[in-house]
Amino acid sequence: MRSWKVLLICGLLAALPAAWAQEDAPAAPPAAPAEAAASAWSPALTEIDGLAVEYAVHRVAQPRATLVFENGLMLTLDTWRAVVAALGDCCNLLAYHRAGIGRSALAPTLQPPEQAAARLQQLLQQQGLAPPYVLVGHSLGGQYAQLFARQYPEQVEGLLLVDALPPGAVKPAADFPWYTRLGLWLFAPAAARREIAGIHDLGERLLAEPGAFGGPMIRMVALPDPRAAKPEGLVRDLLKGVLYAEDFGVWAVDPEQAERQLDRLYPQAELRQLQAHHRVQEAAPEAVVAAIRSLLGRRAAGPG
């Protein structure tokens, strides 16, 4: 391997701690939020299965549905602020931090992916947020949203994948090149290492059951402008930022081929492509809001 590649990899991985530290800092609120939703969108703590879970919830008197947001790898609740501000008048809203993120506790050992879906189900029940649920998953969170939809299909009436990581795209962590494993061990937070270690198994579970969720679904795919400057924060999105580079050796298949696997898994899904960076909910929140309202409209219209 050429020395410049080693230097590039080490430099990028060395940037991760500072980048993630910035990620944990509270984001500034949107300039003109919808007061009811934005003011209520403050984190709280509860306990599920003996472990702390950090979450934010917003309730309305007559909800059309309950919107459930799944964050991308290491992202915080604030990533959804602009989306939440636009939807607080119609729906109950819930976002949370998976194990090890924010103030959510990390389990002593690696948990099977199904446990994450079960914990989310318990959180929804604990908070009195009844179905139907419309799930919104960004990046790696898209895989967790798919898993929940498969485990509780009778409760889910819509699924929005926001530039989601395709299942089957990532190798088992044990098969990563030595320099990637070393960099993750030295620089990545424990929660990131834990989630990355589980990505392959999570993807395999999704690929094993094609057609397991056949409800209304929209897939948003970001098409970055190659002429644009790299957006601030993209480096913090490990899988589609730092580790998206071919040199890190994490990909089991070409990313475009992995996207086609999503086409086969969900033939009913509507594909929406837009020019934005990976964090579509921050770069183009209005597009995410429009997709959610489209799913809600399909629910209201009913079959046929």
N, C-alpha and C positions, 0 to 999 in steps of 0.2 A: 504494500500500500504506500502511495507517495506521501512524503513527509508533510506537504502542504494540506493534504486531506486530514491527517492526524491533528495538525495545528488548528484547522478550521473546526473540527469536531470538538476538540478540547475547549476552544474559545466559546463556541456556542453553548456547550454544557456549563461552562463556568459562569455564563450570564444568567443561568436559570435561578439561582437563589435570590439574586436581587430582583429579578423580574417577578418571581412569585411573591416576594415580600411586598412589591407594589400592588400585586393582585389582591392581597388581603386587606389593603387599605380601603376604607369606605369610599365609594365613588360619589362624586357630586350629584345631587339630585337633578333631574331634568329641568330645563328652564321654565317650562310651563306645564307642570304635571296636572292631571286630574286630581283635585285635592283629596277626594274621598279615598281613592286607592293608594295614592302616593303616601299620604300621611299614615295610613295603616300598615304600610309595607315596611315594618320594622321587625328585625329578627327576634325570636323567642326561643326558649329552650324547653324541651320535654324529654321524656325517657321512654324508650322502646326496648324491650328485652334487656333491661338493665343498663342500656347505653344511652348517653345523651345524644339528642338529635336537635339540630338547629333548623328552624323553619320560619317562614313568613306566610301569613294567611290574610285574606281579605274576603269578607262576606257581604252579600247583598240580600235583601228581603225576599226577592223572587228570582232566584238564579235560573238562567236558561240551561246551565250546565256547570260543572266544576272543572276549571282548567288546572291541569297539573303540569308543572314545568320541571324538566330534568336538565341540569346544567351539564356543560361540557367538562372535560377533565380539568380539575382544580379551579374552575370558575366559581364565583360567588353569586349570591342571590341578586346582587346589584346588576348583573348582566341583563336582567329582564325588566329593569325599571321603566324604560320607555314604553315597552309593550304593556306592562301592567297599568301604567297611567292611562292608556287608551281603552282598556277593557274593564275597568273597575265598575262600570255602570251596569253590566249585563250578567256577570258571572261570579261565582265564588272562585277564588284564586289560591293556589298553594304552590310554593316552591320550597325546597329544602336542600340541605347539604348532605351528601352521602357521607359514609363513614370516613372520618379523618379530615374532612374539609371544614374550615371555619371552627365552630365549637362542637361539631358532631364528633363523638368519640370513635376511635378506631378499635375494632374488635381485636382481641388478643391474637387470633389466627385468621388466615385467609378464609373468607366465607364463600360458599357456592353462590353463583349469580342469583339463583332463585330466592336467596335470603334477602337480597336487596329489595326485590319486588314485594316480598312478604312484609318487610318492615315498612315500606311505603303504604301498603294496604292497611297496616295497623295504625299508621299515622293518620291516614284519612278517616278511619273509623273513630279514632280517639278524638279528632277535631270536629266530629259530627258533619263531615263533608260527604254528602251522599252522592252516589252516581245519578245520572250518567257522567262519565269522565271524558274529557277531551285532553289527550296527552300531547305535550309539546316538548320534543327532545332535541337538544343541540349537540352536535359532534358525538362524543362518546355517550352522552346522555340519550341520544337517539336509540342506541342499542338497549339501554335500560328501559326506555319507554316501550320499545317493541316487546321486550320480555314481559313487562307488566300486562300489555294488551293480550299476550298469548296465555298468560296464567289466569287472567280475569276477563275473558272476552265478553262476557255478558254485562260487564260494568262499563266497557269502553265503547263510546260511540263515535270516536274520531281520533286520528293520529296524524300529527304534523312532525315531520322530520326536517330539522333545520340544518342543512349541510352536514348530515349525519355521517359518522364513520361507518362504512359498509361492513357488515359481518364477513369474516373470513379474510379481511385485508391484512391482518397483523399476525406474524409468526408467534409461536409460543415464546415467552420471554427467555426461556433457557436456550433458544436457538438464535437469539440476538448475537451479533458479533461481540467479541470481548470488549472492544472499546466503548460500545454502547452500554453494555452491562456495567462496566466500570464507571462510566459517567453517571449513570442513573444511581448507582450505589453511593458515589461520592457527593452528588449534588442534588438529587431529586428528593423532595420530602417523602416521608414514609407512606403517606396516603397515595401519592402519585405512583410510587413503586408498587403498592398493593393493587391499585386499579389496573396498572399496566400489566401486572402479572396475571390478571384475570380476564384480559380482553380476548385472548384466543378462545378460552373455554366458553365465554359468553357468546362469541360469534358462532362457534360450532353448534351451540344449542339452538340458535336462531336458524341456521342453515339446515338443521336436521328436521325442521317442521315447516316446509314451504306451504303457504296458504293457511297457516294457523290463525292469522287475523285477516278477515276479509271485509272489514268495515271500511267506511270512508277514510281516505288517506291522501295527504299531499306531501310530496317530497320537494323541498327547496334545495337547489344546488347553486352554490356560489361560483361565479366565473370571474376571478380577479382580473382587473385590467393590468396587463403586463407593463404598461407605460407608467402606472401609478407608483408612487413611493410606497414602500412597505409600511402598512399602517401600524401605529403604535399599539403594542399589546399582542400582535400576532405571534411574536416569538414565545409568548407565554402559553400559547395553545400547543402543547407538546407534540401531539400526533399530527396536526396539520400545520405546525409551525416549525419548530426545531427538528422533530423527527420525520418531517415529511421528506426531507432530503434522502435521496437514494443511498448516499454514503453511509447512512446509519444502519442500513441492513435490517429494518424491522418488517418490511412488507413481504407478505406471503405471495401476493399476486400484484400485478400492476394496479394502481388505484382506479384507473378507468375500467379495467376488467371487473374489479370489485363493485363498482357502481352498477355494472350490468347485472351482477348477481342480485342486487336489490330489485331490478326490473323483473327478474324471474320470481323472486319471493313475493312481490306485491304487484301483480299485473293490473290490479284495479286502481293503483295509485296515480294521481295526477302529478305530473312533473312540472315544476316551475323553476326556470333558470333565471338568474339575475346577476348583474355585474356588481359584486360587492366582495369584501374580504370575508374570511371564514366566520367571523362573529356577525352574522347577518342581523341578529336581534339588536345589535348596537349600531351597525352601519346602515341598516335599512329597516328600522322597527316598523315602519308603516307597511312594508311588504309582509312581515310576519303577522301583523294585526289583520291585514286583509285576508291572509290565508286562514287564520283562525275564524274570522267571521264567515268565510266561505264554508268551512266545516260546520259551523253552527247553523248556517242557513240550510245546508243539506239535511241536518237533523230535523229542523223545523218543517221542512218540506215533506219529510217521510219518504217511504219507498214508493217507487213508481213515478 
